[in-house]
């Protein structure tokens, strides 16, 4: 069997001893503007600090009865009135306005980028964590300590409740640019009904990639009509290919896609990860057709809910929104008893980043302060208020999800086995995508590499093609390769 690998690694080396729409590039779009430099000189953390009357604005890609409606409702119906009330008790007249958006992420990103470049925009802004680096490089946002002062920033007790690796989602080159919002985690899901047919344990926890392939082989042999293993692949799957599978697997080799100032190119680690795709889709363990279809991911999820897929790598939203009993996508009446979940193993024990046995990837938003705000201290107070335990609990409401705060998670997730598992066991070992403007195009190149393997190319061939594409994106001097 090809998956019976030597003790030194997962597989014998071969031939060796979010969507394109989001990759418009801020620098290109805003080339006609004045890029950077102005914000730093103009920032005064104590500007209007003693104001007894002021107005602040919040913007987020959320809108009532539309995109992220729950978040919009929270801001409009709880945050604003509660914050204004709290300020009034201190003798301050505060007025907070919400500027809702409900558009494609690329359009939202473009709008706030243009606003910040022109010295305009809301005072408090929600952005995706992977935009932090790009915005920071162009100086559309500045480190919090420059905007509100180091003493003011560090005094917030909320930092103690945000794990260091989650805090990194709002950090760039060692500086905190914002306060992370909710997060998530990736795990291995398995269908217990399928496992029972294949004679596999109901409390399965793979300890290596080989364990996953072994289980898939048993499913292939004993559970007829079932796709043993679904690992998102190809360009049709978009960012889910990169985030749900490729990057967690890469972390399991001890490497991240961007490290030590360079991007991973045609390296042993990249070839090893592509080797998993080769074993899966050329070894008859996965359905190659699904990886080419626009709705392939949803079809795979639906098949899992009908006991037709054995193992999947997915994020916690799969549990919350896809197979939950009340879901409109692929509801499983007996989800809690029929769906198993496990940590994603490293290639072999101890081979993951920082010597970890298990790995994951997480996403999430970050809230930042506009460096052009007239009221930096007041904006920071509003952000602290929105990031408080009380406010975060209010935002979550009756729909549990993993938040950025450990104290909130321990309180609201106790009754949900998967979410509490991720908060307690997965978040501590997770990683985040690099907050670099080139990431989106790099992700697309990775998706194409996996698609090449699904189409029949070897891991080595796909890695070589990826190397060339990567050099075109970031420059050869920024690529680690063979």
C-alpha positions as a printed NumPy array, in Angstrom:
array([[  0.   ,   0.   ,   0.   ],
       [  1.276,   3.49 ,  -0.846],
       [  0.164,   4.828,   2.531],
       [  2.472,   2.483,   4.47 ],
       [  5.143,   5.066,   5.04 ],
       [  8.63 ,   4.769,   6.506],
       [  9.126,   5.762,  10.129],
       [ 10.918,   8.955,   9.142],
       [  7.874,  10.556,   7.546],
       [  4.392,  10.158,   6.177],
       [  5.166,   9.194,   2.59 ],
       [  8.057,   8.131,   0.418],
       [  9.196,  11.206,  -1.553],
       [  8.234,  11.095,  -5.2  ],
       [ 11.041,  11.709,  -7.733],
       [ 13.447,  12.57 ,  -4.923],
       [ 15.851,  10.369,  -2.579],
       [-11.336,  33.009,  -0.38 ],
       [-12.092,  33.533,  -4.015],
       [-10.174,  35.397,  -6.691],
       [-12.529,  38.346,  -6.171],
       [-10.89 ,  39.236,  -2.889],
       [ -7.395,  39.504,  -4.364],
       [ -7.768,  42.927,  -5.93 ],
       [ -4.811,  44.273,  -3.948],
       [ -5.155,  47.478,  -1.975],
       [ -1.961,  48.977,  -3.325],
       [ -3.084,  48.531,  -6.91 ],
       [ -6.576,  49.903,  -6.36 ],
       [ -5.36 ,  52.817,  -4.292],
       [ -2.272,  53.628,  -6.353],
       [ -3.669,  57.038,  -7.147],
       [ -3.958,  57.862,  -3.446],
       [ -1.352,  58.882,  -0.92 ],
       [ -0.098,  55.581,   0.48 ],
       [  0.996,  55.675,   4.09 ],
       [  3.163,  58.053,   6.057],
       [  0.518,  60.608,   7.018],
       [ -1.273,  58.749,   9.783],
       [  1.777,  58.206,  11.982],
       [  2.741,  61.88 ,  12.088],
       [ -0.796,  63.104,  12.776],
       [ -1.71 ,  60.63 ,  15.532],
       [ -2.112,  62.042,  19.041],
       [ -3.397,  59.469,  21.578],
       [ -4.666,  62.222,  23.901],
       [ -6.476,  64.258,  21.273],
       [ -9.837,  65.44 ,  22.697],
       [ -9.415,  63.013,  25.6  ],
       [-11.352,  65.299,  27.966],
       [-14.289,  65.893,  25.62 ],
       [-17.635,  65.851,  27.419],
       [-19.569,  65.441,  24.215],
       [-18.579,  63.442,  21.16 ],
       [-19.792,  61.291,  18.284],
       [-18.298,  57.968,  17.164],
       [-19.124,  55.698,  14.262],
       [-18.813,  51.939,  13.911],
       [-18.726,  50.098,  10.604],
       [-18.973,  46.375,   9.94 ],
       [-19.898,  44.197,   7.003],
       [-23.219,  43.484,   8.652],
       [-26.726,  44.751,   8.018],
       [-30.197,  44.103,   9.414],
       [-32.128,  41.432,   7.488],
       [-29.009,  40.735,   5.434],
       [-25.396,  39.722,   5.798],
       [-24.324,  39.053,   9.404],
       [-27.722,  40.298,  10.597],
       [-27.132,  39.084,  14.152],
       [-24.031,  41.236,  14.453],
       [-25.827,  44.264,  13.049],
       [-28.7  ,  43.816,  15.481],
       [-26.269,  43.514,  18.395],
       [-24.568,  46.792,  17.501],
       [-27.766,  48.716,  16.871],
       [-29.953,  47.363,  19.658],
       [-27.466,  46.613,  22.438],
       [-24.005,  48.124,  21.978],
       [-25.073,  51.639,  21.064],
       [-27.783,  52.197,  23.689],
       [-25.821,  50.46 ,  26.452],
       [-22.598,  52.35 ,  25.739],
       [-24.359,  55.702,  25.496],
       [-26.141,  54.949,  28.784],
       [-22.851,  54.059,  30.5  ],
       [-21.265,  57.277,  29.279],
       [-24.215,  59.345,  30.43 ],
       [-23.731,  58.008,  33.972],
       [-20.232,  59.49 ,  33.845],
       [-21.589,  62.883,  32.796],
       [-20.582,  62.459,  29.165],
       [-22.864,  62.855,  26.175],
       [-21.839,  60.188,  23.676],
       [-23.55 ,  59.541,  20.387],
       [-22.643,  56.387,  18.483],
       [-23.696,  55.799,  14.897],
       [-23.619,  52.523,  13.   ],
       [-22.702,  52.484,   9.319],
       [-23.889,  49.04 ,   8.184],
       [-22.604,  47.284,   5.116],
       [-23.925,  44.109,   3.552],
       [-21.757,  43.513,   0.524],
       [-19.195,  41.115,  -0.868],
       [-16.072,  41.058,   1.297],
       [-13.946,  42.44 ,  -1.543],
       [-16.233,  45.457,  -1.925],
       [-16.241,  46.046,   1.811],
       [-12.467,  45.811,   1.935],
       [-12.14 ,  48.237,  -0.965],
       [-14.507,  50.756,   0.62 ],
       [-12.822,  50.899,   4.002],
       [ -9.398,  50.949,   2.337],
       [-10.373,  53.966,   0.255],
       [-11.877,  55.68 ,   3.304],
       [ -8.748,  55.163,   5.39 ],
       [ -6.476,  56.256,   2.555],
       [ -8.374,  59.535,   2.231],
       [ -8.331,  60.218,   5.967],
       [-12.018,  59.386,   6.367],
       [-14.007,  56.397,   7.544],
       [-15.597,  55.162,  10.745],
       [-13.827,  55.425,  14.092],
       [-14.147,  51.721,  14.921],
       [-13.858,  49.277,  12.027],
       [-14.369,  45.525,  11.73 ],
       [-11.964,  43.817,   9.331],
       [-10.943,  40.259,   8.502],
       [ -7.842,  39.185,  10.399],
       [ -5.988,  38.362,   7.182],
       [ -6.254,  42.005,   6.09 ],
       [ -4.306,  43.337,   9.07 ],
       [ -0.886,  43.   ,   7.468],
       [ -1.95 ,  44.555,   4.195],
       [ -3.607,  47.512,   5.901],
       [ -0.636,  47.903,   8.25 ],
       [  1.901,  47.872,   5.407],
       [  0.035,  50.73 ,   3.729],
       [ -0.344,  52.489,   7.102],
       [ -4.127,  52.641,   6.815],
       [ -4.075,  51.311,  10.359],
       [ -1.427,  51.806,  13.036],
       [ -0.405,  49.839,  16.138],
       [ -2.856,  50.408,  18.967],
       [ -0.111,  51.79 ,  21.19 ],
       [  0.436,  54.617,  18.696],
       [ -3.269,  55.344,  18.357],
       [ -4.291,  55.193,  22.029],
       [ -0.968,  55.08 ,  23.886],
       [  0.843,  52.052,  25.268],
       [ -0.345,  52.567,  28.859],
       [ -3.979,  52.889,  27.862],
       [ -3.784,  49.859,  25.592],
       [ -2.144,  47.519,  28.086],
       [ -4.456,  48.435,  30.981],
       [ -7.408,  46.619,  29.401],
       [ -8.095,  43.479,  31.422],
       [ -9.605,  41.796,  28.35 ],
       [ -6.174,  40.908,  27.009],
       [ -5.828,  38.34 ,  29.815],
       [ -8.801,  36.428,  28.444],
       [ -7.565,  36.244,  24.842],
       [ -5.102,  33.389,  24.169],
       [ -1.797,  34.474,  22.653],
       [ -2.365,  32.607,  19.397],
       [ -5.833,  34.168,  19.01 ],
       [ -4.415,  37.581,  19.875],
       [ -2.047,  37.075,  16.941],
       [ -5.016,  37.446,  14.577],
       [ -4.906,  41.189,  15.282],
       [ -1.118,  41.406,  15.406],
       [  1.4  ,  42.198,  12.698],
       [  5.184,  42.034,  13.09 ],
       [  4.842,  41.946,  16.848],
       [  2.51 ,  44.945,  17.191],
       [ -1.127,  44.801,  18.247],
       [ -3.292,  46.535,  15.689],
       [ -6.687,  45.529,  16.997],
       [ -8.796,  43.35 ,  19.249],
       [ -9.624,  39.927,  17.785],
       [-13.257,  38.942,  17.64 ],
       [-14.651,  35.409,  17.537],
       [-12.627,  32.506,  16.201],
       [-13.105,  28.887,  15.136],
       [-11.149,  25.683,  14.594],
       [-10.646,  22.779,  12.186],
       [-11.018,  19.135,  13.192],
       [-11.453,  15.687,  11.68 ],
       [-15.122,  14.686,  11.607],
       [-16.104,  11.051,  11.169],
       [-19.421,   9.303,  10.684],
       [-19.86 ,   6.777,  13.477],
       [-22.374,   4.716,  11.508],
       [-19.829,   4.285,   8.728],
       [-17.106,   3.518,  11.252],
       [-19.253,   0.804,  12.793],
       [-19.675,  -0.861,   9.399],
       [-15.933,  -0.709,   8.846],
       [-15.125,  -2.115,  12.277],
       [-13.509,   1.12 ,  13.421],
       [-13.765,   2.54 ,  16.964],
       [-16.431,   5.059,  17.92 ],
       [-13.946,   7.092,  19.968],
       [-11.322,   7.397,  17.238],
       [ -8.368,   9.78 ,  17.563],
       [ -5.807,   9.411,  14.763],
       [ -2.232,  10.105,  15.824],
       [ -0.711,  10.453,  12.36 ],
       [ -1.651,  10.943,   8.731],
       [ -1.088,   7.232,   8.215],
       [ -3.832,   6.524,  10.781],
       [ -6.3  ,   8.532,   8.689],
       [ -5.35 ,   6.742,   5.477],
       [ -5.526,   3.364,   7.227],
       [ -9.056,   4.109,   8.451],
       [-10.071,   5.259,   4.957],
       [ -8.707,   2.019,   3.488],
       [-10.81 ,  -0.014,   5.905],
       [-13.907,   1.977,   5.003],
       [-13.201,   1.426,   1.32 ],
       [-12.956,  -2.313,   1.909],
       [-15.857,  -2.858,   4.302],
       [-18.4  ,  -0.055,   3.738],
       [-19.468,  -0.329,   0.124],
       [-20.975,   2.713,  -1.549],
       [-19.249,   5.081,   0.866],
       [-16.63 ,   7.68 ,   0.012],
       [-13.985,   6.967,   2.648],
       [-12.272,  10.35 ,   2.847],
       [-13.201,  13.905,   1.866],
       [-10.346,  16.416,   1.862],
       [-11.369,  19.65 ,   0.155],
       [ -9.345,  20.137,  -3.009],
       [ -9.255,  22.251,  -6.14 ],
       [-10.287,  25.733,  -7.149],
       [-14.037,  25.093,  -7.109],
       [-13.784,  24.637,  -3.332],
       [-12.038,  28.011,  -3.093],
       [-10.583,  29.039,   0.264],
       [-12.073,  25.953,   1.917],
       [ -9.431,  23.903,   0.09 ],
       [ -6.676,  25.925,   1.692],
       [ -8.162,  26.553,   5.096],
       [ -9.981,  23.309,   5.889],
       [ -7.27 ,  20.968,   4.702],
       [ -4.05 ,  22.189,   3.106],
       [ -2.865,  24.572,   5.8  ],
       [ -3.699,  22.269,   8.731],
       [ -1.838,  19.457,   7.005],
       [  1.089,  21.776,   6.323],
       [  1.196,  22.737,  10.   ],
       [  1.453,  19.015,  10.691],
       [  4.798,  18.919,   8.907],
       [  6.196,  21.533,  11.276],
       [  5.894,  24.341,   8.738],
       [  3.591,  27.269,   7.992],
       [  2.879,  28.705,   4.57 ],
       [  4.766,  31.903,   5.448],
       [  7.64 ,  31.731,   7.88 ],
       [ 11.026,  33.363,   8.387],
       [ 10.14 ,  35.979,   5.782],
       [  9.536,  33.486,   2.966],
       [  6.66 ,  31.528,   1.449],
       [  6.773,  27.738,   1.262],
       [  7.408,  26.726,  -2.346],
       [  8.48 ,  23.364,  -3.751],
       [  9.633,  22.084,  -0.37 ],
       [  9.509,  18.675,   1.28 ],
       [  6.595,  19.927,   3.367],
       [  4.525,  21.048,   0.371],
       [  5.221,  17.778,  -1.44 ],
       [  4.24 ,  15.783,   1.638],
       [  0.905,  17.584,   1.862],
       [  0.236,  17.137,  -1.839],
       [  1.091,  13.49 ,  -1.28 ],
       [ -1.959,  13.179,   0.973],
       [ -4.096,  14.439,  -1.91 ],
       [ -2.378,  11.978,  -4.218],
       [ -3.098,   9.071,  -1.885],
       [ -6.685,  10.207,  -1.438],
       [ -7.754,  10.988,  -4.981],
       [ -5.483,   8.75 ,  -7.012],
       [ -5.772,   5.955,  -4.466],
       [ -9.543,   5.687,  -4.723],
       [-10.258,   6.968,  -1.226],
       [-11.903,  10.239,  -2.252],
       [-14.385,  11.332,  -4.909],
       [-12.38 ,  13.356,  -7.424],
       [-15.519,  14.514,  -9.237],
       [-16.809,  16.397,  -6.219],
       [-13.642,  18.486,  -6.088],
       [-14.373,  19.866,  -9.547],
       [-18.003,  20.87 ,  -8.996],
       [-19.16 ,  24.294,  -7.87 ],
       [-21.375,  22.695,  -5.218],
       [-19.   ,  19.846,  -4.516],
       [-18.333,  20.769,  -0.912],
       [-22.032,  20.962,  -0.078],
       [-22.677,  17.663,  -1.844],
       [-19.939,  16.015,   0.206],
       [-21.478,  17.411,   3.385],
       [-24.9  ,  16.137,   2.39 ],
       [-23.469,  12.689,   1.695],
       [-21.805,  12.669,   5.103],
       [-25.184,  13.37 ,   6.708],
       [-26.599,  10.356,   4.851],
       [-23.808,   7.984,   5.928],
       [-22.174,   8.112,   2.496],
       [-18.903,   9.791,   3.527],
       [-16.721,   8.393,   6.286],
       [-14.178,  11.074,   7.195],
       [-14.059,  14.831,   6.56 ],
       [-11.766,  17.683,   7.537],
       [-13.922,  20.721,   8.281],
       [-14.403,  23.68 ,  10.596],
       [-16.769,  23.904,  13.533],
       [-19.387,  25.61 ,  11.382],
       [-19.996,  22.155,   9.843],
       [-21.281,  21.057,  13.251],
       [-23.115,  24.291,  14.05 ],
       [-24.72 ,  25.137,  10.718],
       [-24.534,  22.169,   8.345],
       [-25.428,  18.977,  10.211],
       [-27.181,  20.467,  13.245],
       [-30.665,  18.971,  13.672],
       [-32.349,  22.229,  12.699],
       [-30.142,  22.952,   9.689],
       [-31.556,  23.59 ,   6.234],
       [-28.394,  22.226,   4.59 ],
       [-27.751,  18.663,   5.744],
       [-29.506,  18.113,   9.087],
       [-28.686,  15.024,  11.142],
       [-31.393,  14.213,  13.659],
       [-28.944,  12.217,  15.765],
       [-25.931,  14.447,  15.176],
       [-24.61 ,  14.251,  18.715],
       [-24.514,  10.448,  18.684],
       [-23.704,   9.831,  15.008],
       [-20.95 ,  12.396,  14.407],
       [-17.515,  11.902,  15.905],
       [-14.738,  14.466,  15.97 ],
       [-11.025,  14.357,  16.641],
       [ -8.022,  16.64 ,  16.612],
       [ -6.095,  16.846,  13.344],
       [ -2.897,  14.85 ,  13.843],
       [  0.496,  15.991,  12.736],
       [  2.208,  13.98 ,   9.998],
       [  3.584,  11.858,  12.812],
       [  3.662,  12.449,  16.585],
       [  5.687,  15.536,  17.43 ],
       [  6.207,  16.637,  13.812],
       [  3.819,  19.606,  13.897],
       [  4.649,  23.26 ,  14.388],
       [  6.408,  23.791,  17.703],
       [  6.75 ,  20.022,  18.019],
       [  2.989,  19.562,  18.411],
       [  1.221,  16.211,  18.103],
       [ -1.946,  17.894,  16.857],
       [ -2.664,  21.025,  14.811],
       [ -5.46 ,  23.198,  13.465],
       [ -6.186,  26.424,  11.607],
       [ -8.508,  29.21 ,  12.682],
       [-10.003,  32.348,  11.228],
       [-11.745,  35.353,  12.665],
       [-12.252,  39.074,  12.508],
       [-10.419,  41.929,  14.193],
       [-11.662,  45.315,  15.325],
       [ -9.381,  48.298,  14.718],
       [ -9.397,  52.028,  15.378],
       [ -9.156,  54.489,  12.529],
       [ -5.885,  56.442,  13.05 ],
       [ -7.73 ,  59.517,  11.777],
       [-10.3  ,  59.458,  14.574],
       [-10.866,  62.713,  16.439],
       [-11.474,  60.758,  19.638],
       [ -8.88 ,  57.979,  20.049],
       [ -9.446,  57.426,  23.797],
       [-13.21 ,  57.349,  23.404],
       [-12.956,  54.974,  20.434],
       [-10.727,  52.713,  22.514],
       [-13.233,  52.812,  25.363],
       [-15.966,  51.775,  22.945],
       [-13.837,  48.926,  21.644],
       [-13.112,  47.732,  25.174],
       [-16.831,  47.867,  25.908],
       [-17.621,  45.785,  22.807],
       [-14.932,  43.279,  23.755],
       [-16.086,  42.879,  27.361],
       [-17.408,  39.55 ,  28.635],
       [-20.907,  40.962,  29.035],
       [-20.997,  42.365,  25.5  ],
       [-19.561,  39.219,  23.902],
       [-22.123,  37.038,  25.682],
       [-24.873,  39.335,  24.486],
       [-23.653,  39.083,  20.896],
       [-23.544,  35.286,  21.018],
       [-27.068,  35.118,  22.417],
       [-28.773,  31.755,  21.985],
       [-26.452,  30.57 ,  19.212],
       [-23.245,  29.295,  20.847],
       [-19.997,  29.832,  18.984],
       [-16.359,  30.11 ,  19.897],
       [-15.468,  33.619,  21.002],
       [-12.104,  35.273,  21.515],
       [-12.534,  35.24 ,  25.306],
       [-11.699,  32.157,  27.384],
       [-13.971,  33.211,  30.25 ],
       [-16.955,  33.508,  27.927],
       [-16.191,  30.219,  26.186],
       [-16.003,  28.313,  29.455],
       [-19.405,  29.696,  30.395],
       [-21.424,  29.385,  27.19 ],
       [-19.947,  26.291,  25.526],
       [-20.193,  23.793,  28.372],
       [-23.298,  22.116,  26.913],
       [-21.944,  21.772,  23.376],
       [-19.492,  18.869,  23.058],
       [-17.833,  19.943,  19.816],
       [-17.504,  23.648,  20.548],
       [-16.18 ,  23.055,  24.061],
       [-13.741,  20.509,  22.605],
       [-12.426,  23.066,  20.12 ],
       [-12.236,  25.854,  22.697],
       [-10.371,  23.685,  25.21 ],
       [ -8.266,  21.338,  23.052],
       [ -8.009,  22.798,  19.557],
       [ -7.653,  26.561,  19.968],
       [ -4.5  ,  26.103,  22.105],
       [ -2.739,  24.392,  19.169],
       [ -4.223,  26.391,  16.298],
       [ -2.59 ,  28.737,  13.807],
       [ -3.894,  31.626,  11.699],
       [ -3.333,  32.52 ,   8.075],
       [ -0.616,  35.125,   7.445],
       [ -1.928,  38.687,   7.446],
       [ -0.172,  39.533,   4.213],
       [ -1.609,  41.098,   1.091],
       [ -0.179,  38.347,  -1.119],
       [ -1.898,  35.558,   0.79 ],
       [ -5.067,  35.388,  -1.314],
       [ -3.159,  34.763,  -4.544],
       [ -0.876,  32.275,  -2.785],
       [ -3.974,  30.454,  -1.608],
       [ -5.273,  30.285,  -5.166],
       [ -1.969,  28.799,  -6.286],
       [ -2.251,  26.128,  -3.589],
       [ -5.782,  25.337,  -4.723],
       [ -4.536,  24.881,  -8.291],
       [ -1.765,  22.589,  -7.07 ],
       [ -4.25 ,  20.316,  -5.314],
       [ -6.469,  20.348,  -8.399],
       [ -3.519,  19.239, -10.528],
       [ -3.101,  16.236,  -8.227],
       [ -6.82 ,  15.441,  -8.364],
       [ -6.485,  15.533, -12.159],
       [ -3.693,  12.951, -12.066],
       [ -0.386,  14.755, -11.716],
       [  2.073,  13.561,  -9.11 ],
       [  2.719,  15.53 ,  -5.937],
       [  6.195,  16.347,  -7.251],
       [  4.883,  17.667, -10.584],
       [  2.201,  19.787,  -8.907],
       [  4.74 ,  21.206,  -6.462],
       [  7.029,  22.298,  -9.305],
       [  4.188,  24.105, -11.04 ],
       [  3.181,  25.712,  -7.756],
       [  6.741,  26.936,  -7.229],
       [  6.688,  28.784, -10.57 ],
       [  3.293,  30.319,  -9.861],
       [  4.424,  31.37 ,  -6.388],
       [  7.541,  33.068,  -7.706],
       [  5.382,  35.093, -10.083],
       [  3.193,  36.185,  -7.168],
       [  5.731,  37.092,  -4.503],
       [  9.11 ,  37.059,  -6.262],
       [ 11.685,  34.26 ,  -6.317],
       [ 13.648,  35.824,  -3.466],
       [ 10.624,  35.404,  -1.175],
       [ 10.174,  31.681,  -1.832],
       [ 11.66 ,  28.699,  -0.039],
       [ 12.052,  25.839,  -2.484],
       [ 14.127,  22.844,  -3.456]])
